[in-house]
Amino acid sequence: MDIPKMWDIDFACGHSQEIDLSQKRIDQRAGYAKWLEQRDCFDCFKSKGTKKVSKEREKERAEELENVAVQEKRDGLLPLSGSDKQQVWARSLRRDVLAGLYDLYVTSEEHDEEWFEAEILTPARMIATSRWWIDNREFGLPAFPELLAAGAQSDDASENVA
Ligand SMILES: [Zn+2]
């Protein structure tokens, strides 16, 4: 009797597919076919995997946004204009820049909290566009006290945004 090379597998997900088992030893094909039938077909397996990854990423993103929102509330930062995508990005950038500046100048005791409030947070609160944070993202932290002062006077400042 010939042992078939092609096997009809009824997968656990409900899909059926003809699978080539010619690579398996003939005395292993039936066992392998049975094992396959306990699993989802390749397409279902793959799409479940993708769904899980994007769900995890979604959760991470939600947590990240929550952290950003906590900082915004603490520092009295205003919402930014721009598309949803730009806003999410710019708010993260803003959070990272401000945290970095705090470390660089206040934690290091080069300046005090009062300085940070006047020179960093006050102008940062006035910058109202996502664009400003995205456009300036390549600058190193030491450039930001000057950049923020300029930004607070620019078209990107809340009172000047049309
Ligand atoms: Zn399937």
Boltz pocket constraint, residues with backbone or C-beta under 6 A from the ligand:
constraints:
  - pocket:
      binder: B
      contacts: [[A, 11], [A, 13], [A, 14], [A, 15], [A, 40], [A, 41], [A, 42], [A, 43], [A, 44], [A, 45]]
      max_distance: 6.0
